[in-house]
Amino acid sequence: MKKIFENKKKVILIAIIAILTLGAFGTYQYNSYKEEQRVKQIEICKSKLTKDYEAFNKAETREDKLSKFKDIVKECKEYKNSKNCFNEVSKDYDNKIKIMKKYFINGYQEEITKNTLEEIENIQDKAKC
């Protein structure tokens, strides 16, 4: 009778070890699958952003660029408010928006510089002369 009881202990122990091993393997597979899905989702979001950014760069008029910029800012806000928001993609959105803003700021600075009179003290009004 003692032998039967010891054999049952061994069988139960082996069964518990097998169940734990299968559980650990299943958990590992599930986590790997989730990480793979996360990476795919990030790639999809980044590729869409890259396409939108390229469209911004290819736009010829300032109005077209501004329209593309507004679209990307709107997408960024929507993305950051969604449940599936990844930090990598948010940073990518922020970097692209920063570059686009710099384009407009530089354009405004060029226009201001071009339209500013450098020697305003030396210019006289013709009507007063």
C-alpha positions as CSV (number, residue, x, y, z in Angstrom):
1,M,0.0,0.0,0.0
2,K,2.9,2.3,0.8
3,K,4.3,1.8,-2.7
4,I,1.0,2.7,-4.4
5,F,0.8,5.9,-2.3
6,E,4.5,6.8,-3.3
7,N,3.7,6.1,-6.9
8,K,0.6,8.4,-6.7
9,K,2.8,11.1,-5.2
10,K,5.3,10.8,-8.1
11,V,2.5,10.9,-10.7
12,I,0.9,13.9,-9.1
13,L,4.3,15.7,-8.9
14,I,5.0,14.9,-12.5
15,A,1.6,16.1,-13.5
16,I,2.0,19.4,-11.6
17,I,5.4,19.9,-13.2
18,A,4.0,19.2,-16.6
19,I,1.1,21.6,-16.0
20,L,3.4,24.4,-14.8
21,T,5.7,23.8,-17.7
22,L,2.8,24.0,-20.2
23,G,1.5,27.1,-18.4
24,A,4.9,28.8,-18.6
25,F,5.3,27.9,-22.3
26,G,1.7,29.2,-23.0
27,T,2.4,32.4,-21.2
28,Y,5.7,32.9,-23.1
29,Q,3.9,32.3,-26.5
30,Y,1.1,34.7,-25.6
31,N,3.5,37.4,-24.6
32,S,5.5,36.9,-27.8
33,Y,2.4,37.1,-29.8
34,K,1.3,40.3,-28.0
35,E,4.7,41.9,-28.6
36,E,4.7,40.9,-32.2
37,Q,1.2,42.6,-32.6
38,R,2.5,45.7,-30.8
39,V,5.5,46.0,-33.1
40,K,3.2,45.5,-36.2
41,Q,0.9,48.2,-35.0
42,I,3.7,50.6,-34.3
43,E,5.1,49.9,-37.8
44,I,1.7,50.6,-39.4
45,C,1.3,53.9,-37.5
46,K,4.8,55.0,-38.3
47,S,4.5,54.2,-42.0
48,K,1.3,56.2,-42.2
49,L,3.0,59.1,-40.6
50,T,5.9,58.8,-42.9
51,K,3.6,58.9,-45.9
52,D,1.8,61.9,-44.6
53,Y,5.1,63.7,-43.9
54,E,6.3,62.9,-47.4
55,A,3.1,64.3,-48.8
56,F,3.8,67.5,-46.7
57,N,7.3,67.7,-48.2
58,K,6.0,67.2,-51.8
59,A,3.3,69.8,-51.5
60,E,4.3,72.8,-53.6
61,T,2.2,75.6,-52.2
62,R,2.3,77.0,-48.7
63,E,-1.5,76.5,-48.5
64,D,-1.1,72.8,-49.4
65,K,1.6,72.4,-46.8
66,L,-0.5,74.1,-44.2
67,S,-3.4,71.8,-45.0
68,K,-1.2,68.7,-44.6
69,F,0.3,70.1,-41.4
70,K,-3.2,70.6,-39.9
71,D,-4.2,67.1,-40.9
72,I,-1.2,65.6,-39.2
73,V,-1.7,67.7,-36.1
74,K,-5.4,66.5,-36.0
75,E,-4.3,62.8,-36.5
76,C,-1.7,63.3,-33.7
77,K,-4.3,64.5,-31.2
78,E,-6.7,61.7,-32.2
79,Y,-3.9,59.1,-31.9
80,K,-2.8,60.4,-28.5
81,N,-6.4,60.2,-27.2
82,S,-6.9,56.6,-28.5
83,K,-6.5,53.5,-26.4
84,N,-3.7,52.1,-28.6
85,C,-1.3,54.9,-28.1
86,F,2.4,53.9,-28.2
87,N,5.1,56.1,-26.8
88,E,7.4,55.6,-29.9
89,V,4.7,56.7,-32.3
90,S,3.8,59.7,-30.1
91,K,7.4,60.8,-30.1
92,D,7.6,60.4,-33.9
93,Y,4.5,62.5,-34.3
94,D,6.0,65.2,-32.1
95,N,9.3,65.2,-34.0
96,K,7.6,65.5,-37.4
97,I,5.3,68.3,-36.2
98,K,8.3,70.1,-34.7
99,I,10.1,69.9,-38.1
100,M,6.9,71.1,-39.9
101,K,6.5,74.0,-37.6
102,K,10.1,75.0,-38.1
103,Y,9.4,75.1,-41.9
104,F,6.7,77.7,-41.4
105,I,8.7,79.7,-38.8
106,N,11.7,79.8,-41.1
107,G,9.4,80.9,-44.0
108,Y,7.9,83.7,-41.9
109,Q,11.4,84.8,-40.8
110,E,12.5,85.0,-44.4
111,E,9.5,87.1,-45.4
112,I,10.0,89.4,-42.4
113,T,13.7,89.8,-43.3
114,K,13.0,90.3,-46.9
115,N,10.3,93.0,-46.2
116,T,12.2,94.8,-43.4
117,L,14.0,98.0,-44.3
118,E,17.6,97.8,-43.1
119,E,18.5,101.5,-43.2
120,I,15.3,103.1,-42.1
121,E,17.0,106.1,-40.6
122,N,18.6,107.0,-43.9
123,I,15.4,106.9,-45.9
124,Q,13.5,110.1,-46.2
125,D,9.9,110.6,-47.1
126,K,9.6,112.2,-50.6
127,A,6.5,114.1,-49.7
128,K,8.3,116.0,-46.8
129,C,11.3,117.0,-49.0
